[in-house]
Amino acid sequence: MSIPGHVFISYRSTQSELPFCLFHDLEEIGIAVWIDKNKITGGENWRKEIATAISGCSAFIAVLSPEYTQSDICIKELSRAESLEKPVIPVVLEEVSPSKLPLTMEGVQYIDFCAWDKTNSYREKFVDLVKALDALGISSSGVQPPQLKRVRWWKLIRTLLAITAAVVAFIAVLASILDSRSVRNFFSWDNETSSTTTVPSPNIMATPTPLSPPATLTVPVQDFADNPKGLVVAPSSDGMALWGYGEANGVLFALDTANGSPIDVWSPPNSEGDRRAYPLRPQLGATFRPSALYYDGVWLWIADSSENRVVALDPKTLDLRAEWPLGGEPVAITSLDNSLWVALHDTGELAVATIDHNTGERSLFCRQERLVIGEAPVSLAVEGRSAIWVAYGRGEQGAVRSVSVQGCRLSEPIPLGVMPSQLVVNENTLWAVSDAGALFRLDLAETRIPEEIELDDKRVEAVLDTGEYIWVADSKGPELLILNADDLFERLSIALNSRPLAFAQFGAQTWISIADDTLTQYIVPQYIHPGLVDIAWADDTLWLIDDQSNLCQLEGAHKQCILLELDGVPTLLSTASRRDNTILWLETDANIIWRVVHDMDEVRVEPAYTLDSQATSLFEETGTRLWISNPSTGLLATIDFQSGQQSNILGLNCTPPDVLGYDGTVVWFAYRGARQEMVPVEYNADSETCIEIVTPLSLEVSVSDLLATNDVLFVASAGTVTLVDPAEGTILNVIGASQSIFALAGNSQQVWAADRNQGYIYSIYQG
């Protein structure tokens, strides 16, 4: 926990012991100090604790060095302190180029600790630091400048630790060489190992946060949409489509989410000479003008302000399925289960009905078709499965209120004091954007008192709550802000060329429409790791291997890496869980499979098997055998852990798959190219054959990776991850992903995707 009125020390973890000398000496003279490695205990939210500690500090000490200026986390800590107008005291450990520091640091008096371990230097500079704190009203209980022996004590400890670590590592390696047979006996595996390398587990180091996410796809739409708004994602005939409309010209459009290519759906009738067949033009009519879009999981609903109606389309076939005349101007649509809710701006009402998706017929939901709000509604949002929220008002005064789904009872209004323009609800948080560009937050679980979020010199156009991040469209910048959802600490800012208008979310993809008539797709990675080769999951931990043989364990905002000594460059990574440790399997381009055993205290690395040809996919059938495959060389085999023997698999239908998967019970083969299908197989060890268990599942996509779990198959392809029910063979959902996704890892509750081209790893699914 943070200490009120404390001094915050910001430093790079690779720096010398100076930050900790300052920490101990300042506390020894009665000055409370916050430094992360001493104050954050296991289980606390690391990022939130940092933000809270900076907010509560009375002074901010920045231990400057070239490494500090290269750390995104350190610079963000410094920027946060400056934004909160905290007194910043720069302590220079190594010379830093002024161009690497924020402009606000120009002219700030530095305390030079560059020669801090020389005679009397630390003592003199420490006194200068205490005087600087005293000038800020932070007084000690009496300064007794520390002697140089303290510095030498720290250096002595550091040297002893280094010697001890080297001795321990040497003993561990020696022991593993002498006792390699006992290691093999412990796991009951015979192999071709010549030696085992033991590496002590290092301390977890913080992973820098990326400065900005990639703009993975930018699509100009000026040829058919003016000021694109109303963005929603829905299935199309051959994938997924982003729908929207031009606010200025009323053009309805749809784009393929995978490549941004336009889908011919509709254009205004004054497009002379345009003879393309637009399926919706004759169905919607010449005067059709969209004012809101909503996808309810089955149909795409479109509000038509020219006819004061809503119409429903099958987004795959573009067939008109239902029409509802309203008698008022529709400005917002939402749904919950089979109920449809429409906000009528000019009548001050909500229209609500139960929709039959088989016949298109509607029936009463609230014993009446209209609920009177009293003022002009402008936006709707759904709270879980319990309520519909509506934003409404006239002039400069507005409010929000909810309608319970059970009984359709209206809550008391919650005044905002301004006119709202957009509502967003995610779990227990409601966000409201005002016409004037202010952003409000309501805690629905507790106070329900509106809180205006302070965003300096911003004008908010739209907001999106993804659960982990809050996206804010600022028209004044113009820019996009990405805030942490837990503490609203700014993680990223993206400069734009024109005013942002509206958001849409599709899995890991976030779409934003811009007033210069473009649509841009972003994907925010949780981790960036250049040279990324493969990822894997075991024991609730994400692992990666890179082309420099760094094996890394990822957890939260932290990354722990170990450099492995391998023959060849890593090409594949797979994992398996044991009761007391984690087993990782690595293949290198030298056709060697390596076994890595990770437990609490150490990592043991040894070459396990040599292959005749390189595998392109491998996994462990828990505790029994390894499966390996390479369709280009015809390799399909298993390696038995008891005998260590490689057995080539025979079978009429068991041709080597492009991708292997294992859900804990069933082995899955996935094929690309002409044979786009997934096949569950059963292996007969006696006859060394495999048979198909059920009829193969047709994919209609080219598989880049397959993650098999007990409940769901996750199939990665360009731009999407498809969720398939393995029992029924039906598609459960389609999630947006990057175009160059190549690997999946996780379980049925959380799935990660990796983009080798960019080195990005991001969360794709949370069950």
PyMOL commands that set and color helices and strands:
alter all, ss='L'
color gray80, all
select helices_A, chain A and resi 18-28+36-39+46-55+66-69+72-83+98-100+103-105+121-135+148-178+180-187+281-284
alter helices_A, ss='H'
color red, helices_A
select strands_A, chain A and resi 7-10+33-34+59-64+88-92+111-112+197-200+205-206+215-220+228-236+239-246+252-256+262-263+290-295+300-304+309-313+320-325+330-336+339-344+349-355+362-363+370-372+377-383+387-394+397-404+414-415+420-426+429-434+439-443+451-452+460-465+469-474+479-484+490-495+500-506+509-514+518-522+527-528+532-538+541-546+550-555+558-563+570-577+582-588+592-598+602-610+617-621+625-630+635-640+646-648+659-662+667-670+677-684+689-692+697-698+705-708+713-717+720-724+731-736+741-746+750-755+760-766
alter strands_A, ss='S'
color yellow, strands_A
deselect
rebuild
show_as cartoon
